[in-house]
Structures are given as C-alpha cells and as structure tokens.
C-alpha cells in the first residue's frame, strides 16, 4: 500500500494543495481523508467499492442553496466504512423534508467552527452518507476515483454549466440512481 504525504505550503504540483487550515490529510490505495476548512473535523473513507458507492453531480434546488453554488459534487459512502478521525462532537446537524424531491428528510452535518458541510444523510438512503468531493484532501482523487459518473436534476442545471462529460456518464432529468 502506498501512502501519499500530507500537504505543506511549498508542495508545488502536489495532490495536497494548501486548502484550509489543516495539513494532515492523507490517502492510500484504499482509503483517504476529507477535512473541513478549519481542520476540526476529519473523516476517513474508502476509495473503492464496496464502501465507495457512487460519485455524482446534483443540480437540484436544494444543492444550489446548501452549497451556495449552482451544483454539488458528491460521493456516496456505505456508513459501515466511514470513520470519524476527529471532530464528530464538533458536527452540528439540521434536516428537513419540505424541499427534498423524495419528500423524505435530508439531514446536513456541518462543522460547528467553520461551517463546512461535511456530509448529508437521507432517510431515503438508510446506511449511506453523501460526502462532498470538495472536502477531500487529496485533489488527485477529484479527477480519478471520485470523478462523477452520474449527473442528476439536469432539468435544474444552469445554462452556463455544460454538465458532467465523459464515457459512461449517466444523466437524469430528476433524481436518478
């Protein structure tokens, strides 16, 4: 198993650019970390199946609001493989079902210190967590193992974003997988 070193400010071209305050993220062939902006919360997750379920972009109205952006880049993890390295007690959560397409509760878990959305848990998907690709410390994984293979709610996609491209990408007008 190969381990990638943690980031420092001088690692030009590194997979671990200076992004946020923490600099102790890591990845191996099978596992990697996701850390909030301030570093108080860190998760470890699998980078392959069966723990890594799916990577996707969502254009739903909730993802517009909750990310303060026009889409969310996500990946789903089987909870039996998700580890809280630190800061689980520093997570705040809030959920609702009013604007969720399925009508079932979606709960958001944020760092209490910096506000980073670490993951969402949907009542429709028991036993799974939806993490944000942007929280993953090893940026190489954004282009490789976590590259989205699904795009959903394309009916809500803004015209200036052409969407997820590539061979085998599945697209759904609404929620899909």
C-alpha positions as YAML, in Angstrom:
chain: A
units: angstrom
residues:
- id: 1
  name: UNK
  ca: [0.00, 0.00, 0.00]
- id: 2
  name: UNK
  ca: [1.40, 3.41, -0.97]
- id: 3
  name: UNK
  ca: [0.76, 6.39, 1.28]
- id: 4
  name: UNK
  ca: [0.76, 9.94, -0.05]
- id: 5
  name: UNK
  ca: [2.36, 12.51, 2.22]
- id: 6
  name: UNK
  ca: [0.45, 15.38, 3.78]
- id: 7
  name: UNK
  ca: [0.44, 18.85, 2.29]
- id: 8
  name: UNK
  ca: [2.61, 21.82, 3.15]
- id: 9
  name: UNK
  ca: [2.58, 25.32, 1.73]
- id: 10
  name: UNK
  ca: [5.63, 24.64, -0.50]
- id: 11
  name: UNK
  ca: [4.48, 21.49, -2.30]
- id: 12
  name: UNK
  ca: [4.01, 22.95, -5.78]
- id: 13
  name: UNK
  ca: [2.20, 20.48, -8.01]
- id: 14
  name: UNK
  ca: [1.19, 18.38, -5.01]
- id: 15
  name: UNK
  ca: [-2.07, 16.49, -4.78]
- id: 16
  name: UNK
  ca: [-2.48, 18.17, -1.40]
- id: 17
  name: UNK
  ca: [-2.52, 21.92, -2.11]
- id: 18
  name: UNK
  ca: [-2.85, 24.36, 0.75]
- id: 19
  name: UNK
  ca: [-6.64, 24.40, 1.07]
- id: 20
  name: UNK
  ca: [-7.94, 25.21, 4.51]
- id: 21
  name: UNK
  ca: [-6.03, 25.29, 7.77]
- id: 22
  name: UNK
  ca: [-5.36, 21.58, 8.39]
- id: 23
  name: UNK
  ca: [-2.42, 19.93, 6.66]
- id: 24
  name: UNK
  ca: [-2.67, 16.35, 7.85]
- id: 25
  name: UNK
  ca: [-4.89, 14.80, 5.18]
- id: 26
  name: UNK
  ca: [-3.72, 11.56, 3.56]
- id: 27
  name: UNK
  ca: [-4.63, 8.90, 1.05]
- id: 28
  name: UNK
  ca: [-3.63, 5.33, 0.31]
- id: 29
  name: UNK
  ca: [-4.73, 2.99, -2.44]
- id: 30
  name: UNK
  ca: [-7.84, 2.05, -0.44]
- id: 31
  name: UNK
  ca: [-8.67, 4.98, 1.85]
- id: 32
  name: UNK
  ca: [-8.45, 8.78, 2.06]
- id: 33
  name: UNK
  ca: [-9.46, 11.71, 4.24]
- id: 34
  name: UNK
  ca: [-11.91, 14.58, 3.96]
- id: 35
  name: UNK
  ca: [-11.38, 17.57, 6.25]
- id: 36
  name: UNK
  ca: [-13.38, 20.71, 6.98]
- id: 37
  name: UNK
  ca: [-11.87, 24.13, 6.24]
- id: 38
  name: UNK
  ca: [-10.70, 24.79, 9.80]
- id: 39
  name: UNK
  ca: [-9.45, 21.24, 10.37]
- id: 40
  name: UNK
  ca: [-11.63, 20.46, 13.40]
- id: 41
  name: UNK
  ca: [-13.49, 17.64, 11.60]
- id: 42
  name: UNK
  ca: [-11.80, 14.88, 9.59]
- id: 43
  name: UNK
  ca: [-13.32, 11.76, 8.06]
- id: 44
  name: UNK
  ca: [-11.66, 8.68, 6.55]
- id: 45
  name: UNK
  ca: [-13.49, 6.92, 3.73]
- id: 46
  name: UNK
  ca: [-12.87, 4.09, 1.25]
- id: 47
  name: UNK
  ca: [-11.78, 4.96, -2.29]
- id: 48
  name: UNK
  ca: [-13.21, 1.84, -3.91]
- id: 49
  name: UNK
  ca: [-16.22, -0.45, -3.77]
- id: 50
  name: UNK
  ca: [-17.96, -1.78, -1.84]
- id: 51
  name: UNK
  ca: [-17.55, 1.17, 0.57]
- id: 52
  name: UNK
  ca: [-17.44, 3.79, -2.18]
- id: 53
  name: UNK
  ca: [-20.85, 3.54, -3.81]
- id: 54
  name: UNK
  ca: [-21.26, 6.34, -6.38]
- id: 55
  name: UNK
  ca: [-19.86, 9.74, -7.32]
- id: 56
  name: UNK
  ca: [-22.26, 12.29, -8.77]
- id: 57
  name: UNK
  ca: [-23.13, 15.90, -9.50]
- id: 58
  name: UNK
  ca: [-26.51, 17.16, -8.34]
- id: 59
  name: UNK
  ca: [-28.21, 20.23, -9.80]
- id: 60
  name: UNK
  ca: [-31.30, 20.18, -7.56]
- id: 61
  name: UNK
  ca: [-32.51, 23.41, -5.99]
- id: 62
  name: UNK
  ca: [-31.50, 22.23, -2.50]
- id: 63
  name: UNK
  ca: [-27.93, 21.60, -3.64]
- id: 64
  name: UNK
  ca: [-27.86, 25.12, -5.12]
- id: 65
  name: UNK
  ca: [-28.76, 26.58, -1.73]
- id: 66
  name: UNK
  ca: [-26.88, 24.26, 0.63]
- id: 67
  name: UNK
  ca: [-23.59, 24.68, -1.30]
- id: 68
  name: UNK
  ca: [-24.05, 28.37, -2.17]
- id: 69
  name: UNK
  ca: [-23.17, 27.28, -5.71]
- id: 70
  name: UNK
  ca: [-25.03, 26.05, -8.79]
- id: 71
  name: UNK
  ca: [-24.42, 22.33, -8.24]
- id: 72
  name: UNK
  ca: [-22.94, 19.94, -5.71]
- id: 73
  name: UNK
  ca: [-20.24, 17.37, -6.40]
- id: 74
  name: UNK
  ca: [-20.85, 14.40, -4.12]
- id: 75
  name: UNK
  ca: [-19.95, 10.81, -3.43]
- id: 76
  name: UNK
  ca: [-21.88, 8.21, -1.50]
- id: 77
  name: UNK
  ca: [-20.24, 6.02, 1.14]
- id: 78
  name: UNK
  ca: [-21.62, 2.95, 2.90]
- id: 79
  name: UNK
  ca: [-21.67, 4.04, 6.57]
- id: 80
  name: UNK
  ca: [-20.07, 0.81, 7.76]
- id: 81
  name: UNK
  ca: [-16.86, 2.04, 6.05]
- id: 82
  name: UNK
  ca: [-17.00, 5.71, 7.14]
- id: 83
  name: UNK
  ca: [-14.71, 6.69, 10.03]
- id: 84
  name: UNK
  ca: [-14.73, 9.89, 12.04]
- id: 85
  name: UNK
  ca: [-11.00, 10.51, 12.57]
- id: 86
  name: UNK
  ca: [-11.68, 13.57, 14.71]
- id: 87
  name: UNK
  ca: [-14.33, 16.14, 15.46]
- id: 88
  name: UNK
  ca: [-17.51, 14.08, 15.41]
- id: 89
  name: UNK
  ca: [-18.56, 16.01, 18.53]
- id: 90
  name: UNK
  ca: [-17.88, 19.23, 16.58]
- id: 91
  name: UNK
  ca: [-20.56, 18.44, 14.00]
- id: 92
  name: UNK
  ca: [-23.87, 20.21, 14.09]
- id: 93
  name: UNK
  ca: [-26.81, 18.89, 12.12]
- id: 94
  name: UNK
  ca: [-30.01, 20.20, 10.64]
- id: 95
  name: UNK
  ca: [-32.54, 18.44, 8.50]
- id: 96
  name: UNK
  ca: [-35.84, 18.93, 6.74]
- id: 97
  name: UNK
  ca: [-38.06, 17.28, 4.15]
- id: 98
  name: UNK
  ca: [-40.10, 20.22, 2.79]
- id: 99
  name: UNK
  ca: [-37.89, 20.89, -0.27]
- id: 100
  name: UNK
  ca: [-36.46, 17.39, -0.76]
- id: 101
  name: UNK
  ca: [-37.72, 15.82, -4.03]
- id: 102
  name: UNK
  ca: [-38.48, 12.48, -2.35]
- id: 103
  name: UNK
  ca: [-40.36, 14.19, 0.48]
- id: 104
  name: UNK
  ca: [-38.11, 12.35, 2.96]
- id: 105
  name: UNK
  ca: [-35.82, 14.05, 5.46]
- id: 106
  name: UNK
  ca: [-32.30, 15.02, 4.41]
- id: 107
  name: UNK
  ca: [-30.01, 15.87, 7.34]
- id: 108
  name: UNK
  ca: [-26.90, 18.02, 6.86]
- id: 109
  name: UNK
  ca: [-23.80, 17.67, 9.07]
- id: 110
  name: UNK
  ca: [-21.70, 20.84, 9.38]
- id: 111
  name: UNK
  ca: [-18.53, 21.73, 11.27]
- id: 112
  name: UNK
  ca: [-19.65, 23.93, 14.20]
- id: 113
  name: UNK
  ca: [-16.47, 26.00, 13.93]
- id: 114
  name: UNK
  ca: [-16.13, 26.86, 10.22]
- id: 115
  name: UNK
  ca: [-19.49, 25.79, 8.79]
- id: 116
  name: UNK
  ca: [-18.16, 23.33, 6.21]
- id: 117
  name: UNK
  ca: [-20.87, 20.90, 5.07]
- id: 118
  name: UNK
  ca: [-19.16, 17.53, 5.56]
- id: 119
  name: UNK
  ca: [-21.99, 15.19, 4.55]
- id: 120
  name: UNK
  ca: [-25.70, 14.66, 4.19]
- id: 121
  name: UNK
  ca: [-27.78, 11.69, 5.33]
- id: 122
  name: UNK
  ca: [-31.06, 11.00, 3.58]
- id: 123
  name: UNK
  ca: [-33.93, 8.99, 5.04]
- id: 124
  name: UNK
  ca: [-34.41, 7.59, 1.52]
- id: 125
  name: UNK
  ca: [-30.89, 6.08, 1.65]
- id: 126
  name: UNK
  ca: [-30.51, 4.41, 5.07]
- id: 127
  name: UNK
  ca: [-27.00, 3.26, 5.87]
- id: 128
  name: UNK
  ca: [-25.30, 5.71, 3.49]
- id: 129
  name: UNK
  ca: [-23.76, 9.18, 3.75]
- id: 130
  name: UNK
  ca: [-23.32, 11.68, 0.94]
- id: 131
  name: UNK
  ca: [-19.95, 13.41, 1.26]
- id: 132
  name: UNK
  ca: [-18.70, 16.46, -0.68]
- id: 133
  name: UNK
  ca: [-15.87, 15.94, -3.16]
- id: 134
  name: UNK
  ca: [-14.55, 19.42, -2.28]
- id: 135
  name: UNK
  ca: [-13.74, 18.31, 1.27]
- id: 136
  name: UNK
  ca: [-11.41, 15.52, 0.08]
- id: 137
  name: UNK
  ca: [-7.80, 16.34, 0.94]
- id: 138
  name: UNK
  ca: [-6.11, 14.53, -1.96]
- id: 139
  name: UNK
  ca: [-7.08, 16.61, -5.01]
- id: 140
  name: UNK
  ca: [-5.90, 13.84, -7.36]
- id: 141
  name: UNK
  ca: [-8.92, 11.82, -6.25]
- id: 142
  name: UNK
  ca: [-11.23, 14.59, -7.54]
- id: 143
  name: UNK
  ca: [-10.08, 13.72, -11.09]
- id: 144
  name: UNK
  ca: [-9.76, 9.96, -10.67]
- id: 145
  name: UNK
  ca: [-11.62, 7.72, -8.22]
- id: 146
  name: UNK
  ca: [-14.16, 10.42, -7.28]
- id: 147
  name: UNK
  ca: [-14.78, 11.76, -10.78]
- id: 148
  name: UNK
  ca: [-18.59, 11.89, -11.11]
- id: 149
  name: UNK
  ca: [-20.22, 9.18, -13.20]
- id: 150
  name: UNK
  ca: [-23.78, 10.45, -12.71]
- id: 151
  name: UNK
  ca: [-25.43, 13.84, -13.09]
- id: 152
  name: UNK
  ca: [-28.92, 14.32, -11.70]
- id: 153
  name: UNK
  ca: [-31.59, 17.01, -11.77]
- id: 154
  name: UNK
  ca: [-30.28, 18.24, -15.11]
- id: 155
  name: UNK
  ca: [-33.65, 19.96, -15.57]
- id: 156
  name: UNK
  ca: [-32.36, 22.45, -12.93]
- id: 157
  name: UNK
  ca: [-28.87, 22.86, -14.43]
- id: 158
  name: UNK
  ca: [-27.90, 26.45, -15.24]
- id: 159
  name: UNK
  ca: [-27.28, 27.14, -18.93]
- id: 160
  name: UNK
  ca: [-23.64, 28.17, -18.47]
- id: 161
  name: UNK
  ca: [-22.63, 24.79, -17.00]
- id: 162
  name: UNK
  ca: [-22.47, 22.05, -19.63]
- id: 163
  name: UNK
  ca: [-22.60, 19.29, -17.05]
- id: 164
  name: UNK
  ca: [-20.61, 16.15, -16.41]
- id: 165
  name: UNK
  ca: [-19.00, 14.77, -19.56]
- id: 166
  name: UNK
  ca: [-17.20, 11.55, -20.33]
- id: 167
  name: UNK
  ca: [-17.80, 7.98, -21.41]
- id: 168
  name: UNK
  ca: [-20.45, 6.13, -19.47]
- id: 169
  name: UNK
  ca: [-21.83, 9.17, -17.62]
- id: 170
  name: UNK
  ca: [-25.48, 8.68, -16.71]
- id: 171
  name: UNK
  ca: [-27.77, 11.73, -16.75]
- id: 172
  name: UNK
  ca: [-31.16, 12.07, -15.15]
- id: 173
  name: UNK
  ca: [-33.75, 14.85, -15.54]
- id: 174
  name: UNK
  ca: [-34.57, 14.41, -11.84]
- id: 175
  name: UNK
  ca: [-33.05, 12.25, -9.10]
- id: 176
  name: UNK
  ca: [-31.89, 9.09, -10.63]
- id: 177
  name: UNK
  ca: [-29.77, 6.47, -9.09]
...
